Amino acid sequence: MRILVIEDDAVLLDGLKVGLGLAGFSADTVSTLSDAQAAIESDTFDAIVLDRMLPDGSGLDLLRRMRAASNRTPVLLLTAKDAVIDRVDGLDAGADDYLGKPFDLDEVAARLRAITRRAEGRATPQLTWEGITLDPASMEVLKGGDVISLSRREFAVLLALMENPTMVHSKQILEARLYGWQEEIESNTIEVHVHKLRHKLGATSIETVRGVGYRMGRQ
């Protein structure tokens, strides 16, 4: 799951990137309003973590512009301004959730999973398909009651596919879900991950749609 983190505190920004990475997210980071605006206009994210007070303006102004432009990306406001009136202002400006500083990284990850789940219209935290169960919170995958050990990248590919199991996902879309701006992508990376997932989950677990991409298969 790809996340944009907008935060001007360098130490906090680095901690969020590392911590969210360990929780299974791929986090891109910016520290100014102008860089955030450019990132949102040029790329697609599953959710955004937004600081309210940035050196070149207010995060709330960015949020209002996003919503005015019909951008529905889930947004978690993460800010030191945590009075009731501040939380009300943030939610009324279009935020999907609001968390004050200091915060716990596990709670940030849980709130991101919750707002993305709501955006997808899912009521349950686990994803299931053809005997496979995936839990984004514990990063655990079960098949037939057995725990299947996956690498972080394999888990991310499977998560992307199982969020919309009948939709065909292009290689480019899957790469965008797995890798941030600074990460180098080898040409056959997705093919390698899909091959390993089929080996662990069954040869028909993932279907190739020739010339288009991949979707979950029927067992």
C-alpha positions as CSV (number, residue, x, y, z in Angstrom):
1,M,0.0,0.0,0.0
2,R,1.5,3.3,-1.1
3,I,1.4,6.2,1.2
4,L,2.4,9.9,0.9
5,V,3.7,11.4,4.1
6,I,3.8,15.2,4.3
7,E,5.8,16.3,7.4
8,D,8.3,19.1,7.9
9,D,10.1,17.6,10.9
10,A,13.0,15.6,9.4
11,V,13.4,13.2,12.3
12,L,9.7,12.5,12.4
13,L,9.5,12.1,8.7
14,D,12.3,9.5,8.7
15,G,10.7,7.7,11.6
16,L,7.3,7.5,9.8
17,K,9.0,6.3,6.6
18,V,10.9,3.5,8.4
19,G,8.0,2.6,10.7
20,L,5.3,2.4,8.1
21,G,7.7,0.4,5.9
22,L,8.0,-2.2,8.7
23,A,4.2,-2.2,8.9
24,G,3.9,-3.2,5.2
25,F,3.4,0.3,3.6
26,S,5.5,1.9,0.9
27,A,5.9,5.5,2.0
28,D,7.0,8.4,-0.1
29,T,7.9,11.6,1.8
30,V,7.9,15.4,1.2
31,S,8.3,18.2,3.7
32,T,6.7,21.2,2.1
33,L,3.2,22.2,0.8
34,S,4.5,22.9,-2.7
35,D,6.2,19.5,-3.0
36,A,3.1,17.8,-1.7
37,Q,1.0,19.6,-4.3
38,A,3.3,18.4,-7.0
39,A,3.3,14.8,-5.8
40,I,-0.5,14.7,-5.5
41,E,-0.9,16.1,-9.0
42,S,1.7,13.7,-10.6
43,D,1.2,10.5,-8.7
44,T,-1.4,8.2,-7.1
45,F,-1.4,7.2,-3.5
46,D,-3.6,4.8,-1.4
47,A,-3.6,7.3,1.5
48,I,-1.9,10.5,2.7
49,V,-0.5,11.4,6.1
50,L,-0.7,15.2,6.3
51,D,0.9,17.5,8.8
52,R,-1.3,20.6,9.5
53,M,1.4,23.2,9.9
54,L,4.0,23.3,7.1
55,P,6.7,25.9,6.4
56,D,5.1,27.2,3.3
57,G,1.4,27.0,4.3
58,S,-1.4,25.2,5.9
59,G,-2.1,21.5,5.3
60,L,-5.8,22.3,5.6
61,D,-5.6,24.5,2.5
62,L,-4.0,21.6,0.6
63,L,-6.7,19.3,1.9
64,R,-9.5,21.7,0.8
65,R,-8.0,22.0,-2.6
66,M,-7.8,18.2,-3.0
67,R,-11.5,17.8,-2.1
68,A,-12.5,20.7,-4.3
69,A,-10.8,18.9,-7.2
70,S,-12.7,15.7,-6.3
71,N,-9.6,14.0,-5.1
72,R,-10.9,11.3,-2.7
73,T,-7.6,9.9,-1.5
74,P,-8.0,9.1,2.2
75,V,-6.2,11.6,4.4
76,L,-5.0,11.2,8.0
77,L,-4.2,14.5,9.6
78,L,-1.2,14.2,12.0
79,T,-0.6,17.4,14.0
80,A,0.4,19.0,17.3
81,K,-2.9,21.0,17.1
82,D,-5.1,18.6,18.9
83,A,-7.8,20.7,20.6
84,V,-11.4,19.7,19.9
85,I,-11.9,22.8,17.7
86,D,-8.8,21.8,15.7
87,R,-10.0,18.2,15.2
88,V,-13.4,19.5,14.1
89,D,-11.8,21.9,11.6
90,G,-9.7,19.2,10.2
91,L,-12.5,16.7,9.7
92,D,-14.8,19.3,8.3
93,A,-12.1,20.3,5.8
94,G,-12.2,16.8,4.4
95,A,-9.9,14.7,6.5
96,D,-10.9,11.0,7.1
97,D,-9.2,10.8,10.5
98,Y,-7.2,13.0,12.9
99,L,-4.4,12.0,15.2
100,G,-2.5,14.3,17.6
101,K,1.2,14.4,18.3
102,P,2.9,12.6,20.0
103,F,1.6,9.4,18.5
104,D,2.3,5.7,18.4
105,L,3.4,4.3,15.1
106,D,1.2,1.2,15.5
107,E,-1.8,3.5,15.9
108,V,-0.9,5.5,12.7
109,A,-0.6,2.2,10.8
110,A,-4.0,0.9,12.2
111,R,-5.7,4.2,11.3
112,L,-4.3,4.1,7.8
113,R,-5.6,0.6,7.3
114,A,-9.0,1.7,8.6
115,I,-9.4,4.7,6.3
116,T,-8.2,2.8,3.2
117,R,-10.6,-0.1,4.2
118,R,-13.5,2.4,4.4
119,A,-12.5,3.9,1.1
120,E,-12.6,0.5,-0.5
121,G,-16.1,-0.2,1.0
122,R,-14.9,-3.1,3.1
123,A,-16.3,-3.8,6.5
124,T,-13.9,-6.6,7.6
125,P,-10.2,-6.1,8.1
126,Q,-9.2,-9.5,6.6
127,L,-9.3,-10.2,2.8
128,T,-10.5,-13.6,1.6
129,W,-10.5,-15.3,-1.8
130,E,-10.7,-18.9,-2.8
131,G,-9.5,-20.3,0.5
132,I,-6.8,-17.7,1.0
133,T,-7.1,-15.3,3.9
134,L,-4.9,-12.2,4.2
135,D,-4.7,-10.0,7.3
136,P,-3.1,-6.6,6.6
137,A,-2.7,-5.8,10.3
138,S,-0.7,-9.0,11.3
139,M,0.8,-9.4,7.7
140,E,-0.3,-13.0,7.9
141,V,-1.5,-15.2,5.0
142,L,-3.4,-18.4,5.6
143,K,-4.3,-21.1,3.0
144,G,-6.4,-24.0,4.2
145,G,-5.7,-23.0,7.8
146,D,-1.9,-23.2,7.2
147,V,0.3,-20.1,7.6
148,I,2.0,-19.2,4.3
149,S,5.4,-17.4,4.8
150,L,5.8,-14.5,2.3
151,S,8.4,-11.8,1.8
152,R,7.3,-8.2,2.3
153,R,7.2,-7.6,-1.4
154,E,5.3,-10.9,-2.1
155,F,2.8,-9.8,0.6
156,A,2.4,-6.4,-1.0
157,V,1.6,-7.9,-4.4
158,L,-0.9,-10.3,-3.0
159,L,-2.6,-7.5,-1.0
160,A,-2.9,-5.4,-4.1
161,L,-4.5,-8.3,-6.0
162,M,-6.8,-9.4,-3.2
163,E,-8.2,-5.8,-2.6
164,N,-9.8,-6.2,-6.1
165,P,-9.5,-9.9,-6.9
166,T,-11.5,-9.9,-10.1
167,M,-9.8,-6.7,-11.5
168,V,-6.8,-7.0,-13.8
169,H,-3.8,-5.2,-12.4
170,S,-1.2,-4.1,-14.8
171,K,2.5,-4.6,-14.1
172,Q,2.9,-0.8,-13.8
173,I,0.1,-0.5,-11.2
174,L,1.6,-3.2,-9.1
175,E,5.1,-1.6,-9.3
176,A,3.6,1.7,-8.2
177,R,2.0,0.0,-5.1
178,L,5.4,-1.6,-4.2
179,Y,8.0,0.9,-4.8
180,G,8.6,4.5,-3.8
181,W,10.3,7.3,-5.8
182,Q,13.9,6.5,-4.8
183,E,13.7,2.7,-5.2
184,E,15.1,1.0,-8.3
185,I,12.8,-1.4,-10.0
186,E,14.3,-4.3,-12.1
187,S,12.4,-5.1,-15.3
188,N,11.1,-8.6,-14.2
189,T,10.5,-7.9,-10.5
190,I,6.7,-8.4,-10.6
191,E,7.0,-11.6,-12.7
192,V,9.4,-13.0,-10.0
193,H,7.1,-12.1,-7.1
194,V,4.1,-13.7,-9.0
195,H,6.1,-16.8,-9.7
196,K,7.0,-17.2,-6.0
197,L,3.4,-16.5,-4.9
198,R,2.1,-19.3,-7.3
199,H,4.7,-21.7,-5.9
200,K,3.5,-21.0,-2.3
201,L,-0.3,-20.6,-2.9
202,G,-0.9,-22.8,-5.9
203,A,-0.3,-22.6,-9.6
204,T,-3.8,-21.3,-10.3
205,S,-3.9,-18.8,-7.4
206,I,-2.9,-15.9,-9.7
207,E,-4.1,-15.6,-13.3
208,T,-2.1,-13.9,-16.1
209,V,-4.2,-11.9,-18.5
210,R,-1.9,-11.9,-21.5
211,G,-0.8,-8.4,-22.5
212,V,-2.7,-6.7,-19.7
213,G,-1.7,-7.9,-16.2
214,Y,-2.7,-10.2,-13.3
215,R,-5.7,-11.0,-11.2
216,M,-6.6,-13.5,-8.6
217,G,-7.4,-17.0,-10.0
218,R,-9.9,-19.7,-9.2
219,Q,-8.5,-22.7,-7.4
